[in-house]
C-alpha cells in the first residue's frame, strides 16, 4: 500500500509516495536520489546510513520513512556550507586522512559531528567508544579518531 | 615549483567528493528503465536440485523474469573460469570442476546461486525470490578441509571424488629431510590460519545495461580490476566480443581482494540485461556478502624448523591443507601455492625449505585472495616458528632473528624468489627502539601488580608484491598477463589527464599518481587528474591487488611520462632552433643547456596541438603517450612489528596496548597515505588474531557467523593507536624505487599479536582468533596442566 510522506531534508521540503515498509534510507537514496547516505549492512551495525533527524543521529536503515513524517532530516549532502566550504569536521577528516574508500565516511562524519556537539573535549578512549556504532574496514580507525579529536576542537572554536 | 611532491603529505584529491556525499558507487548508479535482481540462494550446504518451480514468482507483482541454471545453459552461458592453473606433484593439472553462474543439478554451499528473479523494484524482486519453489534433496556436507579428504566424506564434484583439487610441492624434499636428521633442535607447530570474511563496507553490486543501437553492453560493477572482469566474462563465460562490452568500476568502497573476482551475479545481470532489454541491477545485502563473497585464508599447517645448536636455521618443512571452498574462484589456486610457499624463507637464510600443499573442495563459499593472499599465511608459519624456536632455545627472539637475517643482496631463496634489496636489521632495530622493548620488563612488572599478564611479540615479515614478470608467471600457471598500462594525455593548454589500469578503492591513487606526474612534469597537482576504472577510457589494465599499483601501475605512468618529455624535447628543440640533444627538461621548463633559452611545458603542449610552427615533416602533432610495463621481478617490502598485549587472566580479555610497526616500502610518494594503509592493514591483521572467525556448522554446513553481530570485524575500541615508521631501501628495478604497502599490516600483525599472547601466558600454542573465551580456556587448561 502506498503512503505519502513529507519531511524536510537538508532544509528543503520533500514528499513522496512510498510503501509502508520503505525505510528512511531507501526514501533518501532512491526517491530523493541523495546517494551520499550508504547502506553497508542489514543489521543496524555498520552506521554507513547515519543521518540526523530532528537534531539527533539515527541509523536511517532502522527507521521507516513514515516514521520520519514531518521530521527535519540532515544528510551528508547538507553538511557543508552552501558555497561548498567543508564543515570543520569534514575538513578535519580530510586533513587527518580519516577516510580511504569513502563508503563509511558519510556515516562517520554524521556521528562525529553529533558526538563532538554533545561531548566536547572528549578523550581518545571516549571517541573510540563513541564509534562502536560505525564500522570502517580501511583506516583502522587511527586517523578517524585523530580527525574527530581535531574536528571537535575546531567545532568548539568556531562557536 | 616549490619542494618535491614525491614524499610530501599531500591531502587527497578524492576526499572532497567522499566527504560531501558526492561519491558514485555502483549502487548509486540508476539507469533509465532500471530493473532489479534478487538471487535465490541455496539454504543447504549440499543438495541435489530436483526441481525449480517459477510459476508463483512469475505471477508476483512487478516480476519480469525468473531464470535458472537451465536457462543460462540454454543461452550458452559458460562457467566461471579459474585464472591460474596449478600442476600437481603427480604431473596432472588441478581439478577444475564446472562453476556455473546458476547451479546446475546441485547446490554446493549455503548461498550458492540457484535462480534469479528480476522485477521492477528491489523489494518486488526479493519478495518474489521467496516464492521460487526449489525442491532439494539434502546431501551430507563437509566444511572442514581435513575431513573432506577422509574416506567416506561426501564428494562435491564428480571429477574430484576425494575432494582434492591438487597436491603441489615446492623445494628439495630430500635435502630438507637430510638437514632435519642433523639438526640439534627442531621446533614444531600445528597451526590453523583461521578463515576470514573480507567485509569491505560497500557490499558487492552490479548494474548492467544492453544497447540495441550498437549491440553493446555496459556493466557497472564494484570491481578492483574492470579489464580483467571484462576479459574473463566475454572470452570465457558469455562469448561476447570484448569490444562490445564496457565495464565501469566507479567509486568502490573497499575491496581487500574480495572484488578482484568475476562473480556469478556480474555475469547473470549482464546476460539478463539483453534478455529483458532493460538495465538490471543487483546489490548485495550484508547477509549475502557473508555467504557469497570469496572468503580468505583457511589453512591447516604442520610446520617444522630445524636448527643447529646456535639457533641457526638449517631447514624448514611445511605441510598445508588449504580449503578452497566449493568451487575455484578466479585466483583461488595460486594463493596457497605460488603466493604462499615462495614466502617461507621470510627474512632468513634458511638454506633448504620444502612445502607441500593439498587444496581441498568443501561445502563452503569459495576461498580466494584476501588482503595479503598467501603471504599472511606464510608469515604466520615462519614467525610463529621463529619466535617459538627462540623460546625453546632460550634465545632472545630478536637475537635469533638477527643470527639468521639475510644480509647481502640480491639474495636467491630456496623457494624461487630473488630478493633485490632490503635491510632487515634496520627495521628491527628501529621497531625495538620505537616499542621501547627495553622498558618492557618494567611495564610487565607493573601490570602484574594490577593482576594483569603482559606479553611482547615480534614479527619480521617479508612480502612479494607486483607478481611478475608475465612470462615467468605464465610458466607457473598464470592465465593472464601481469603488466600494467598507463596513458598520459596532455591537453593543448598544458593540463594533464592520466589514465591508469590500476584501480583505486580507497588507496588514494588519484592523489599519489598525480603527485608522481605533477612532480615529474613540474606542474601544480591541480593540473593533473587521474582516471581509472572504465574500460572505455583506459587502454588496458590488470587492476589493483597484491600491493602492485604504485610499483607496476605507477611505473607504467612514469614510462609514459618519459615518452611525453622525449617528444616535448623534440618540439622544444624546433621552437628554440636548438639541437634536440641540447634540450633539458627541468621543473616545467624545456631549456637549451648552457643558455637562458627556455619554453614552458604549456607552450610546448600548445605547439603540439596548434602545430603552426612545428616539425610536421618529422613529428606527429599531439602530445599523448602510453606505456605498458611488465616488471622484471617482484618487489619485496619487509618490516618488523612489535606488539605488546595485556591480558586479564580472570576473563581472558586481551588488549593490544602498544603496536609498533617499522616498514621498508622503498621510496614513498605520500607518507600520509602509506601510514593509512599500514593502520588499516594492522587492524585487519589484529582482527584476524583477536576477533574474526568464519565458522560453518560442521554438521549442517550453515554459516554461523553470517552478520556483523556474529562475525566481529574490529571496532574502534578494539584496537590501539599505532606507532608507525619506515626505513628505506629503494627497489632496484623500477624507476620510482617503490615496493608497495597495501597488505603489509595484514601480513605481519597476526603473528606479532599471537607471539605476544603466548609470551604473556607462557604457552606454546594459541589458536586464532584469541577471543576472550579462547584465551580464558587456554589459561584454565594451562593451570590444570601446571
Contacts between the chains, C-beta under 8 A, distances in Angstrom:
chain1	res1	chain2	res2	distance
A	19	B	123	6.9
A	21	B	123	7.3
A	29	B	28	7.9
A	30	B	30	7.8
A	33	B	30	7.1
A	34	B	21	6.9
A	35	B	21	7.1
A	35	B	24	7.5
A	35	B	25	7.6
A	35	B	27	7.7
A	35	B	28	3.8
A	36	B	20	7.0
A	36	B	21	1.8
A	36	B	22	6.8
A	36	B	23	7.2
A	37	B	21	7.0
A	38	B	25	7.4
A	38	B	201	7.9
A	38	B	202	7.2
A	38	B	253	7.5
A	39	B	27	7.6
A	39	B	203	7.6
A	39	B	283	8.0
A	39	B	285	7.8
A	40	B	201	4.4
A	40	B	202	6.8
A	40	B	203	6.9
A	40	B	253	7.8
A	40	B	286	6.9
A	41	B	285	7.8
A	41	B	286	3.9
A	41	B	707	7.5
A	41	B	708	5.5
A	42	B	285	4.5
A	42	B	286	4.9
A	42	B	287	5.8
A	42	B	707	7.8
A	43	B	286	6.7
A	43	B	707	4.9
A	43	B	708	5.8
A	43	B	709	5.9
A	45	B	707	7.5
A	45	B	708	4.0
A	45	B	709	6.5
A	46	B	201	6.1
A	46	B	286	7.5
A	46	B	708	6.4
A	48	B	201	6.1
A	75	B	21	6.6
A	76	B	19	7.8
A	76	B	20	6.7
A	76	B	21	3.7
A	77	B	20	6.7
A	77	B	21	4.4
A	77	B	22	7.8
A	79	B	20	7.3
A	80	B	19	7.8
A	80	B	20	5.3
A	84	B	20	7.9
A	86	B	16	7.5
A	86	B	19	6.4
A	86	B	20	7.5
A	90	B	19	4.4
A	90	B	20	7.1
A	93	B	15	7.3
A	93	B	19	5.9
A	94	B	11	5.6
A	94	B	12	7.1
A	94	B	15	4.5
A	94	B	16	7.3
A	94	B	19	6.2
A	95	B	11	6.5
A	97	B	11	7.7
A	97	B	12	7.0
A	97	B	672	5.0
A	97	B	673	6.8
A	97	B	675	7.6
A	97	B	676	5.0
A	99	B	15	6.3
A	99	B	18	5.7
A	99	B	19	7.0
A	100	B	254	7.5
A	100	B	506	3.6
A	100	B	507	7.2
A	100	B	508	7.0
A	100	B	676	6.1
A	100	B	680	6.6
A	101	B	18	8.0
A	101	B	200	7.4
A	101	B	201	7.3
A	101	B	202	6.9
A	101	B	251	7.7
A	101	B	252	6.8
A	101	B	253	4.7
A	101	B	254	4.3
A	101	B	505	5.5
A	101	B	506	3.3
A	102	B	14	7.2
A	102	B	15	7.7
A	102	B	17	7.6
A	102	B	18	2.9
A	102	B	19	7.7
A	102	B	23	4.9
A	102	B	251	6.6
A	102	B	253	6.9
A	102	B	506	7.3
A	103	B	23	7.6
A	103	B	25	6.7
A	103	B	200	7.7
A	103	B	201	4.7
A	103	B	202	4.3
A	103	B	253	2.9
A	103	B	254	6.3
A	104	B	201	4.9
A	104	B	253	7.8
A	105	B	18	5.1
A	105	B	19	6.2
A	106	B	18	8.0
A	106	B	19	8.0
A	106	B	21	5.3
A	109	B	19	6.5
A	124	B	721	6.8
A	125	B	717	7.6
A	127	B	716	7.5
A	128	B	716	4.2
A	128	B	717	4.1
A	129	B	716	7.7
A	129	B	717	5.2
A	131	B	715	6.9
A	131	B	716	3.7
A	131	B	717	7.3
A	132	B	715	5.5
A	132	B	716	7.0
A	132	B	717	6.5
A	134	B	716	7.7
A	135	B	201	6.2
A	135	B	708	6.8
A	135	B	713	6.2
A	135	B	715	6.8
A	136	B	201	6.8
A	136	B	716	7.9
A	137	B	199	6.0
A	137	B	200	5.8
A	137	B	201	5.1
A	137	B	254	5.2
A	137	B	256	7.0
A	137	B	680	7.5
A	137	B	684	7.4
A	137	B	713	6.3
A	138	B	201	7.8
A	138	B	254	5.5
A	138	B	506	4.7
A	138	B	676	7.7
A	138	B	680	4.8
A	139	B	676	6.1
A	139	B	679	6.0
A	139	B	680	5.5
A	139	B	683	7.8
A	140	B	679	3.6
A	140	B	680	4.6
A	140	B	681	7.6
A	140	B	682	5.8
A	140	B	683	3.3
A	140	B	684	7.8
A	140	B	714	7.8
A	140	B	719	6.2
A	140	B	722	7.2
A	140	B	745	7.6
A	141	B	679	7.7
A	141	B	683	6.8
A	141	B	714	7.8
A	141	B	715	7.9
A	141	B	716	4.2
A	141	B	719	6.2
A	142	B	676	7.9
A	142	B	679	4.1
A	142	B	683	8.0
A	142	B	719	7.8
A	142	B	721	5.6
A	142	B	722	5.5
A	143	B	675	7.9
A	143	B	676	5.9
A	143	B	679	6.6
A	144	B	716	7.1
A	145	B	716	6.6
A	145	B	721	6.8
